């Protein structure tokens, strides 16, 4: 690869400073000041399945190029999204999956994310292959963010949008090698964290090349677990904290428990035997060893500082993801044929404190004075997907896209709940103290046919229509056992669960059609107007749980006593007809008007859009009446409407500014009976609150904005860039309508700054993130209503908040051969 830093001084500065938002991309724009001319570097996108500049594509899309990713040190999508309007991330730290919320389309209480789920209202793609992974940004050519439903071209999961990671492809012409490193210190943490890696590109012939990239992150963490018991079931978890001897005898504190080690990378082989044929085979991998949660217990009943968790047991979580992808394009003359095949595997093993849940069920566990419970969960997922599409080529006024999609997902998991010492205390014959064991095996098959037809009515006026016909089937078999009452019960491994003969006890299927309409008008060479009506959807699913033997479908509540002292009762559900173990699909319909403009002879761009999204049959989090087990239900309707603006201005040859602003209002449009699961203190009786018309949805701020400045200096014949960024979001609800003990999280603003010194073959950057050391909360687990004392001095500690990283000081470098 040719040295991409061989550019004019100003072109380089702009490339490093530009981060597009709301369709604002690095674009070619020339401004004249006397004899000086300068241009913004163009970043092309392929989100429409055709190559084009973001500023010329009549949809709402942002594209962030490699220069900006490297200059600002973006490590994952949560860093990048802070500067894109209309989209925000609930940062749960390394252990829990980050939740991405686009245009406020979220109805789940915050703090429930586990595993690798990025979000289920937005799809993520690596290249042409969909995969749910918070992918690390190394050796990436660009990231494309599509705002609004994208169901016709991108299918299930694009209820609110899509994110595409486009890795750099192997180059058959140029040899390239880069090493990079980052050392940083976290406020409130101890030790030095690091992030190191390399990329190599080797042309093996004129038609064949290999590219490999490997990175390793070692984040030391900054949240302490001071109240971890030395031996669950033996050590006392609730001692007098003023008694130093009792504290030392029962606790084994863990410092910087929320550590994270990530090894990620890819190996890609590219073969181009002719100009008309291009194929790339890529193996991606990402393995994570996560420590505890990135939470604070300062709002709970147990005394902790802002950067301490009150959990009683360690809460590690390990994840491994791999993907093999084959992408082939063939120029057929009249059209380009693309085939994208992907096979991915995901494995997760985790442990978490379960004491508070069992306390809240009021089964008398608190009578055991040294009671501590934990849950171990394992999961395996295999996904095979295939897409084939034809995209017309040529200069005809008529253009088209047609394709087919197939996806098969197989999942097996178990959840094992242990109550150390309780079996002997209560007189049960269960030496391993396995108290609860549930299994689930699910198979999902989805297929679709899609297409778009575009026509240029005039040289300036174009119209596009699209449709997608989809269908899916879900088969599931589940089991729930209570081994405390069955000494002969033997727990199964995940591999045993997945290898059994598949005899599902639940079958769900559905089909539907999505549509899209877009029209654009190039009013002048500098003003593009567009209007879009687009739809997105999300498939239905299963809530798990075994069938209820004495379930009465005519009753208003389920009742199901599976074991003494334990209850699980699925109730009626209109979609599933027989019980609430299943829920139906939901859809969105987006109405949008937008404009993309270039001003000041190309020195400034100003883009904007207004939209209204109807959310039809939204999937919302609720709970069963018996045992308050989390489930998903279908409500009737919700709505999102808003405004998004972004601008970029090249003030002079050395200084660039940009900013973004969004206003989003989301609310229920119909009442939802029994939406919010809550408790009725004193005690832990389960109660429900109805969602009402006008209730604001949780997770997204109404207002957010960002600003960024980059100024270039010349030092010793090389370039020095001073970058300053600021992003702000206002308050966020943790539960719909601020009901059920919802917490209103304060708004916050974060400031980052860096100095980037760049020579011919190397770059050194000194940076400070969260300059003013702002303590910020991104989400919450449970609610203040759980702040209770049970069984004497036993405290419920589930009310914790997810917190962002404190001030971080670091330096990174890269050297290119």
N, C-alpha and C positions, 0 to 999 in steps of 0.2 A: 504494500500500500504506500503510495506516495505520501510524503510528509504533509499532513493536512495543515500544518502551521505555516506553510509557505504561502502567506497571503500578505496583502498590504496591511500596514499597521492599523488603520481604521477599520478595515473589513474584519480583522481579527477581533478588535474590541467589540464590535457590534455582535459578531457571532457569539462571543462569550457572554454578552449581556442580555441577549434576547431570550425571553421565555414567553411563548405565546399563550394566550388564554382567550376563551370564547372565540375560537376561530382566528385568533391573532397569532400569526406565525412569522418566523424570519422570512421576509419576502424581499424580492428585488425592488428597491426603491431608490432613486437617485435624487440628491439634492445638490444645488449649486450655491457656493458661497465664494464669490470672486472666482479664483482659478482652482478652488478646491472642490472636488466631487467625491462623494462617498456613497456606499451602497450597503443595504442590509442583505446579508447572505440568504439565499433562498433555501428553504427546507421543503421538499416535496413530500406528499402523503399519498397513501394508496387505500385509504379507508373506504372510498366509494368503489373499490376494485379497479380503479383507473388511476394513473399517475397524474398529479396536478398540484399546484400551489394551494396552500390553505386559503389564501386570500381570494383565490378564484373558484373555490369549491363552495357551492351554495348550500352548505349544511353547517351545523354548529359543531366545530371541531377545533381542538387545540393540538399543536404538535411541538414537542420539546426535543431539540436536537442534541447530538452528542456533546457539542461544545458547551452548551449550558449545563448539561448534567455534570460534566467534569469540572467546569469552572466553579459552580456553586456546591459541588460535593454532594449532590443528591445520591443517597444510598438505596432508597426504596421509594415506592410511589407516594407514601405519606409525606415525604419531604417535598416532592414535586407539586402535589395537589394543593399545598398551602397557597400557591400563587395562581390557581385557576378558579375563576368565579363559578358559583353555582354548585360546587362539589366540595365536600369536606370529609375528613377521615377521623373516625373515633379511634385514636391511637391507644391500643390495649397493651402495648409493650410486646416483647418477643414471644412470651408464652402463649398468649391468646391471639387469635386472628384479628387483624385490624378490620374495622367495618367502614366501607366506603359508601357514602350517602350522596346521591346526585339529586339535586333539585328538591331536597327534603323528602324523598320517597322512602320513608322508613316508618314502621309502626311498632317495631320491637323495642322493648325496654333495653336501655344500654347496659353493657356489662355481661351479656350472656354469651359472647363469642368464644368459641373454643377452636382449637386446631387450625387448619390452614385456610379456612373460609375467608375470602376477602370480602365478599358480600354476595347475597343471592338476588339482588336487584340489578346488578351490573356484571357483565361478563368480562373476563380477562383472557387475552390471547397472547401466546408467544408465537410470533410469526403468524401463520395461518391456522394454528391449532388452539382451540379453547382449552384452558386449564385453570382451575381455581388455585392460584398460588400468588402470594405476595413476593414477587420475583425481585431479586436484588439487581440493581442497575449497574452492571459491569459489562463493558464492551458492547454497549447498546448504540445503535445508529440513531434511533429516535423513539419516543413514546407518543402515541396518538391517543387522545381522549375525545370520545364522541359523546356529546351531551344530548340527552333526550332518548326516547325509545328507538331501538334499532332492530326491531323484530324481523323485518323482511329479509335483510341480508345476513344478519348475525344470529337470528334464532332465539332459542330459549335463554332466559336469564338476562336479556337486555331490556328489562322492564324500564330502566331509567338511563341506560347508556352502555358503553363498552370502552375498555382500555386495551390497547394493543402495544406490546413490546416488540420492536423490530430490531433484532440483533444484527450486528455487522456480519456480512457474508464473507466466506473465503474469497480471496482475490487471486486470480490466476496470473497476474502480471507482476506484482510487487511483493518482495519479502519484507516482513515487519516483525519487530519484537519490542515489547514494552514491559517494564516492571514498574510497579506502583506500590506505595505504602502510605499508611495513615496511622499516626500515633495521637491519642487524645486522652484527656483526663476529664472525668465526670465529677461535677460538684456533688457533694454528699457521698461520693464513693471513694474507695481507696484503690491504689494500683493504677497501672497504665494500660489502657485498652489499645488494641491495634486492629488494622485491617490491611492485609497485604495480598498481592496477586500479580499475575502476569498474563499477557496475551501474546500469542505467536501466530503468524500467518506464513505458510510455506507453499509457494507454487511448486508442484511436483512435475508439471508439464504445461504446455500451452492450453490444455483443456481440463486440468485437474489440480485442485488445491485443497489444503487442509488448514483449518483454523481452530485453535484451542485457547480456552481462557479458564483460569482457575483463581478463585479468591477465597480467603479465609478471614472471617471476622471473629475477634475475641473481645467481646464487650464484658467488662468486669462487673457491671451493674452498680446500682446505687441505693437499692431498697433493702433494709435490714429486716430479718425475722427474729426479733429478740425473745419471743415467747414460745419457741418450738420446744416441745417436751422431750426429755431425754429418752423415755421409753413409753410409748403409747400404752394406756391401760394400767400402767404402774405409777408413772409420774403424775403429780397433781397439776392440772392445767390452769387452775384458778387459785393461786396462793396469795398471801398477803405480800404485796410488792415492797412493803416497808421492812419485811423480814429478809435480810440479805442471805441468811443461811438457807431459808426455804427456797429462795430464788435460785441459788447456786445448786441446790440439791435436785431441782426439778426441771430446770430449763437448760437447753443447749443452743444458745443463740447462733444465728447464721448471719454474717455480715455480707452485704452486697449479694443478696440471694437471687435477685432477678438478672443474673448473668446470662449471656447468650453466646454460644459458639456456632458459627455457620460456615460450612464448607460448600461452596457452590461453583458451578462451572459448566462448560459445554465443550464438546468436540464436534466439529462440523466438517463434512466432506462435500465438496462441490465438483460436479462434472458438467462441462459445457462442450460437448463434442462438436456442436454447430451453433451458429447464431440463433437458430430457431429452437434449440433445446437447452434447457437449464434445469438441473436437478441438484438438490441439497439434502443430504442425510445428516441429521443432527441428534446427538445424545445430550440431554440436559440432566443435571442432577443438583439437588439442594438438600443437604442434611443439617438439621438443627438440634442442638442440645440446649434446651431452655431451662433456666433455673426457676425461681418462684415468680409470682405475679408482680406486675409493676403497679402496686396498689398502696394506698395509704389508709390506715385505720383511724385517722385523727377525728373523724366524725362519729366513731363508735363509742361503746361504753368502756372499752379497755384502753388505758392511757398509752398512746403512741405519739411519736413526733410526726411531722408532715411526711417524712420519708421512711416510715416503718409500717410493717404489716403485722396484725395481731394473730395471724394464723398459728395453729398449734403444731402442724406437721409440715415438713418440706413439701413443695408442690412442683416437682420437675415435670417436664414434658418434652419428649423427643419426637421429632418428625423427620421423615425421609420421603422425598419426592423424586421421581425419575420420569423422563419423557423421551421417547424415541419418535422423531418426526421426519417424515419424508415429504418434501415439497417439490413438485415437478411442474414446469410450465413449458408449453409447446406452442409455437407460433404456427397456426394453421393457414395463415394468409388472410382469411376473412374474419378470424377470431383467434383469441388466445385461450388455450385450454390449460386449466390449473387443476392439479390434484393435490390435496393435502391429507396425509394420513398420520394419525397420532395414536400412540399407545402409552398410557401413563400408569404408574403405580404409586400409591401413597400409603404409608404406614405411620401410625401414631401410637405412642405409649405414654400415658400420663397418670399422675397422682394428684389428688386434691383433698383438702380438709373437708370432711362431710359432717362434722359434729353439729354444726348449727342447723342443718336441715333436719337431723333426727331429733334435736331438741324441739324444733318447731312442730313436729308431728305429735308431740305430747303423748308419747308412748312410755314415758317413765324412765328413759335412759339416764336422765340427770340424777336419778337415785343412786347410780353407781358413781362414787365420789371421784374416781380417776378416769372418768369416761372421756375417750377421744376416739373419733371415727375418721376413717379416710377411705377414699374410693380409688380404685385402680381401673383404668379404662384402656382398651386396646381396639384398634380399628385398622382394617385393610380395605383399600379401594383399588379396583382396576377399571380403566376406562379405555375403550376403543372408539375412535371416531374417524369418519371419512367424509370429505367434501369434494365434489367435482363440479366445476363450473366452466362455462364458456362466456367470454366477454368479447363483444364485437370490436373490431378494429377498423381503421380507415376514417375518412373524412365525411362520411355520409351524414345527412341531417338526422337520420334515424340511427339510434344505438340501442343495444340490448344486452342483458345479462340473463342467463338461465343456469340453474344448478340444482343439485340434490345433496342432501345431508343425512348422515346416519350416525347415531351415538348409542353405545351400550355401556352401562355402568353397573358393576357388581360390587357390593359392599357387604362386609361381615364385621361385626363388632360385639364386644361385651362390656358390661359395667359390673364390677365386683366391689361390694361394700363391706368393709371390715370394721368390727367393733372389738378391738383388742381387750381381752380380759372379761368382757361382758358375759360370754357364754358360761364360764365357770361361776361368775357372780350370780347369774340368774338361774343356774341349775340346768343348763342345756349341754348336750353332748356334742360339742363342736370345737375341737382343739384349735382349728385354724381361725376361729372367730369370723368366718364368712357369714355375714348376716343377710345379704341380698345379692342376687345374681340374675342379670337379665342379658339376653342375647337378641341379636337382630341380624337378619340376612335379607338384603334387598337387591332386586334386579330392575333396572330402569332401561327401557328401550325407546328411543325417540327417532323418528324419521321425518323428513320434510322435503318438499320441492319449492323452489323459490325462483323469482325472476323480476326484472325491471325492464321497462321500456321507456326510452327517452327520445324526445323529438325537438329539434331546433325550429321553432315556428318562424323566427327571423334570426338575423345575426346576433341579436341582443336578447331575445326572449326564448326561454327553453322550458319544457315541461317534462317531468318524469313521473311515471306511475309504477308501483311495485306491489307484489303480493307474495305471501308465503302460506302454503298449506302444510299443516303439521299434524302429527298424531303421536301419542306416547302410551306406553303401558308400564305399570308398576306392579311387581309381585313382591310379596313380603311374607316372611315367617318370623315370629317372635316368640320368646318365652320369658317368663318371670318366675323365679324360684326364691324361697326363703329358707336357706340351708340351716338356720338355727333350729328349725322345727323338723329337719330331716337329716339325721346324722349320716345317712347313706348317700347323700347327694355328692356327686363328683363334678366339679366345674370343668367346662370345656375350654380349649384354647381357640384362638381365632381361626387357625388353620383347620381345626376339627369342625368348627361351625361352618366354614366355607366349603368343606369337602363332603358334607352330608348330602343325601338325596334331597333335592329341592322340592318340597311340597308346600307351596305357599298357603297361608290361611287368610290372606287379604289380596285382592286384585282390584286395581284402579286403572281406568283407561279414559282417554278423552282425545278429542281432535278439534281443530278449528282453523280459521283463516285470518291472516293479518293483512292489512293494506297500508300503502304509503302513497302520498301525493306530494310532489314538490314542483314549484315553479320559481324561476329566477329571471330577473330583468337587469341587464347591464345598462343602468341609466346613463352613465358616462364612463369613460375609461377608468375613473377613480371611484365610482359608486356602484356597488352591486346590492340589489335588493332581492330578498327571497322569502317565500312562504312555504311552510311544511305542515302537513298533517301526517303523522306517523304513529304506528302502534307497536307495542312490545308485549311480551307475555312471559310468564313464569309457570312451569308445570306444577301440578299438584303434588301431593306426597302423602307420607304416612307419619302418624304420631307415635307409632310403636305400641307396645303393650299387647298382652295376650287377650284373646276373646273372653268376654265376661259370661260365665256359665248361667248366672241368674239374671242377666240383663233383660229388662222389660222395655222394648222399643216404644211403648206407649206411655212410659213414665216420663216425668219432667226431669228426673235425675237418675243417673245410673247408680247401681249398688252392687258391690261385688266383694265379698269377703274371701280372699284367697288364702289367708292364714291368720291365726290368732294375733290380734293386735295390729295387723297390717291390712290396709285397704287399697284397692285400685278399682276405679269404676268408670269406664268410658260411658259418656252419655250420648244422647241423640245428636245426629249431625245430618243436615239436609242433603249434603253432597254425597256422603257415604251411605245414607239411608238407614243403615243398620246400627252404626255407632260412630263415635267421633275419633276413631283410630285413623281416619283419612280426611284429607281436606282437598279442595278443588283448586284449579288454576286461577290466576288473576291476570288482568290485562291493564295496560295503560294506553290512553289515546292523547297524543300531543298536538296542540295547535300553536304554531310558532311563526312570528314575523321577525326578520333580521335584516341587518344592513352591515356591509363591510366597506369602509371608506378609506381613502388615502388623501392626506392633506399636505399643505405647505410644500408643494412640488416633490412629494415623496418622503419628506422628513418626518411625517407623523402619520400614524394610522389610528382610527377610532372605529371600533366595532361594537355592535349592540344587538340585543334580541329581547323580545317579550314573549311569554309563553303561558299557556294554560294546559294543565294535564289532568284528565279525568282518570282516576284509579278505580277500576271496576272489580268488584268482589275481592278487595285487598286481603291478603293473608296477614293475620294479626296474631300476636302471641296472647294466649290465655292460659287456662288451667282446668284440669278435671275437678269436679265437685269433691270427690273422695280423694284424699291424700294430696290434693293440690299439685298434681303432676303437670309440669309444663306441656302444653300442646299448642297447635296452631289451628285457628278457625278462619272461616271466610266471613268477612263483614260485607256490607252492601256497597259502600262507596266512600271515597276520599278525593281530595283535590289539591293540586299544587299550582301556584301561579307565581310569576316573578319577572324580574328584570335583571339582565346581565350586561355589563359594560366593560370594555378593556381598551387601553390606549398605549401607544408606544411613540416616543418622541426622541429623535436624534437632535439634541440641542445644538451641538457643534461637533467638530471632528473628534473630540475626545470624550464627550459626555453624553450618556444616554439615560433616559428616564422611561419608566413604564408603570402602569397601575391597572388595577381591576377592582370592580365593585359588583356586588350582587345583592338583590333583595328577594327572599323566598318566603312565601306564606303557604303553609300546608295545614290542612284540617280535615276532620271527618265531615262528610256531607249527609250522613245518615246515622241514626243511633245504633249502637252495638251493645246488645244486652250482655252482661257478665263479662265485659272485656278485661277489666283490671283485676288481677288476683292480688289479694292483700290479706292482712291479718287484723284481728280485732283485739288489741290489748285492753286489759291485762290478759296474759295467756297467748296462745297461738291459734285461736280459732280462725278458720279460713272464711273469708268473705269476698264478695265481688262488688265491683262498682261498674255501672254502665257507662259506656262511652256516649257522649252526646254530640249533636250537631254543632260544629264550630270548634270542637276540641282540637287544639294544636297537636301535631304529631311530634314524637320525640326525636332527639339525635341531631337535628340540624339547626344552625343559627338562622335567624331571619335576615340578619345583615352581616356581611363580611367584605373585607377589602384588603388589598395588598399594594405595596409600593416597592420599587426596586430602582437603585441608582448604581451606575457603573462609570467610573472615571479612569481614563488612561493617562499614564505618565511615561516618559522615556528616561530610563536610568541605565547609565553605562552602555548605551547602545541597544539595550533590550527593553521589553515592555513590562510595566508594572500596572496592575489594575486594582483599584480600590472599589470593592462591592459592598453595598449596604442594602439589606432587605428587611421589610417589616410586613407582617401579616396579622390581621385582626379578625376575630369573630365574636359576635355578641352572645348573650346567654342562651343556654340550651336546656330543654326539659329532658329528664331521664325516663319519663313515662307519659303516655298519651294524656293530654288535658290536664297535666299536673295533678293527676289523681293517684290514689293508692299510695300515698306517702312519697310521691315523686320529689326529686331534688332538682332545683333550678341551679344549674352550674353557671358560675359567673363567666362573663366574657373575658377574653384575654388577648393581649397582643405580644408577639414574639419578634425580637430583633436579632438578626444575624449579620455579621460583617466578616470580610476576608480581604487579605492582600495577596495577590497572585503575581509572582515574578516569573517571567517566561524567557528562557534563552532558546538557542537553536534546537537543542535536542532534549531539554529537560525543563520541568516546571516545579516550582516550590510554592506552596500556599500555606499561610498562617491564618487561622480562623478562630472566631468565637461565635458559638451558637447560643441563643438565649442570653444575650449580652447582659441583661439586667436581672438575670437569675429569677425569672418570674415563676412562681409556683402556680401551676395550672392543672385543672382537673378535666379530663376528657370524657369520663363516663362514671357510672356507679353500679355496684352490685347491691342488690337488696334495697332496703329503704330504712329510714330512721325509725319506723314502726317496729323493726326487729331489734332495736336497742333495748333489750330486756334482761333481767336477771331471773334465772330459773333455778329451782332446787337449791336455795340458799344463796351462795355467792357465784354460781356458775353464770358466766356471761355469754350472750350470743354476739358473735363478732362478725357477722356476715356483711354488715353495712360498711363497705369499703369503696373507695373511689380510685379509678384509674388515673394515673398522674403522668405528666410529661417529663421529659428529661430536663434536669437542672442545667445551669450554665456549663458549657462544654468548651474547653480550650484544646486546640490541636494543631497539628502541622501535617501536611501530606505532600508527597512528591511523586513524580513520574519521570522515567527516563526512557527514551525511545531510540532504538538502534536502526 
